[in-house]
């Protein structure tokens, strides 16, 4: 009930994103039901199994989009004070999973209604029975099998949301949990062991306590004892991570692995062109494996490339817009880079599959178009949702910059520079990878 109340009282933009999740669930459910209809109408189990296996791609895209929408939901975001009324991190995660399941169930119900309508079970058969090949209009529909297939979308999406939003123990708490009590009640063990006299030396623990208070954010106390002036306040890692702008110096670690997987995928596609095969994608499993590895390599390498793009923007005496755009790209390399890489992978794979697929074979053309549109739409919507999440994450930084006197035009130019740099880098990368993927497959 609480999930339903939060769903009804959400902002219109949040409701729109949830409706998009429901639409994606409806499209995926219709593809699953179409695979069932094809299996009922054709005795060959291999072709039906291949169609059902192809449905795993839009199913994964729908779950990926549902996770992105759940991350940007302000109603289920952990805030101070909610644990006192029973809305802790675990409860909020369960509410997010339940809200996602509600949206997906709505889409699955819509898919079932449309499928029954096209079959002619509700009214007359539309379109003169042109779609009877994958609807199995003349055969009874096994409702338990249909409901089982439709349940895959809500279960997959809600499970993905629960895994992505599960409560994680902070790094500081995890490190503190592994400590033990040392000599004479000392909390934790240091790298260099202390002697008996060093621990009990006069004034040592007072200085340690003062440093601990300054680390926790308390104001440093001024005292005039013989220990001399106090050291400068230290900044904890947690406070430095929240200070604007928080820029990681190290590049994400997936770039070498992504480049390696991308190279292996292109090599597998080149091997598939030598072995030959049929004219349809299902007749060339090695080519499909190469495309999958190429897409995975792009997704893995994208955060590192985004971080590198931010560094390049700051080279050669950058001004304020370039410096700000580069720092933001470096800070949001993982949040923005991964969905951007997924979009590039989908576009390059779609181009390669279009060159591999026989255009004269229109046996399941409408379903292929629906699947491609569904996957492309989900990944693009995920990228836009990640951009909204990134904007929400740096709202305090933007407000601080405006308080410091930053002009609105400067912030807009920095945003345009970020978008232009990403479009130039990943657009060129998509074209190159798509051509390299399609070239050995059309030979």
Phi, psi and omega in degrees: 000321179295320177297321178293321178294318177294327178292318181289325185266018183279168178293151179302325177294322177293320178296324178295318178295322177292324176294326176294323175296319178296321178294318177296321177295323177295317178296318179294319177297322177295322177296320178295317177293327177293323175295323176294318178297322177295323179292327178288331186264349183230133182282346182284113183284337183292318180294321178292322177295324177295319177296319179293325177293324178296334180291347179294331181292308176294331176296316177294321179295321178294316178296322178296319178292322179296322177296317179297321178292321179294328179293329183265008181281113181288341182288335181247023179273133180297132179224155180296138177096346181285333179295334181292336179254018176087013180249066178280185181299322181292317179294319178294323176297319178294323178293319178298317178295321179292320177296319176296318179297322178298316179296318182289325177295321176300316178293321179294321177296320177296319178297319179295319178296316180295320180295317178293325178293317179291330177288338184091013179285333180267311177227202178291159180289119180281167176060021177065024180074024182291334182258025183289345183295319182250008178256340183053055186293330182273004183240150177289140182272122175288105186295323176299321178293320179295317179292327177295317178294320180292333180286347180295323184291308178297322181293316181294315182293315180293323177294320178295321178294319179296321179289319183289327184255017180295146180295131179245139178286130179301155182296322180293320179291324178294320178292324180288330181291334180275357181279161177233163178281128184269207185290129177059039176081009178294129183275113179092164178243136179269167181293319178262124181290141181267148173277171182297319184285330182291326179290321184270009182295142186297129175087353184290313183287334175296318177295323178295319179295320179295321178294324177295321178294321179291326178294323181284355177104002178284156180289136180291138180272138179266116176229153185246042179279185185283358180285350178093184181293149179285155179286165179293150183299139178266153181249126181287158177299326180293320180289323179290332178289334180266353182284140182275141342271140180272106186246119176286134181281328183271143177285150175304146190280359185272356184295311179298319178295320178297317178296320180294315180294322177298317178295321178295320178298317177295324178293321178295321177295321176296322176294323179295328178291331179282324181284338179079193182149190181283183182267352179257156181298328181291339179276356182230078183294328179294325176293321177294323176296319177297319177296320179296318179292323178296316178296319178296321178296320177296318180294325180286324184277344186298317178299318177295322178293324176295318177297318178295323177297322176295323177293320181293329178293337184263007181275163173059063174053070183285147171276188182296316179296316181292321179296316180293319179296319179293319179295320180293319178296321178294320181289329183250029184298319182282319184293320182265325186293319184295310177295330175294318176296324178294320177297317178297321179295318180294318181294317179293321178293322177296320178296317180292321179292326176295324177285334180277328185285139178284118184290340179279345178269103182250034183294321178226043180298312181299323179290324177296317178297318178297318179295317180295316178296323180293314181293316180296319179293320180294317181291321177294318177295327176295320177297316179294323178293322176296325175295322176295319178297320178295322178295321177293324183290327181258022180295320179293323177296317178296319178295322178294320178295323178290325176293331178280355176105012179292134181284152179295325178297325178295317178295323178291321177294322177296320177295319178295322177296319178298312181295318180295319179294317179294320180295319180294315183291306185282334174295313177296319179296320179296317179297317182294313181293323179295317178293318179293329178284324184277333185298312180286340183280336181268358181284000000 
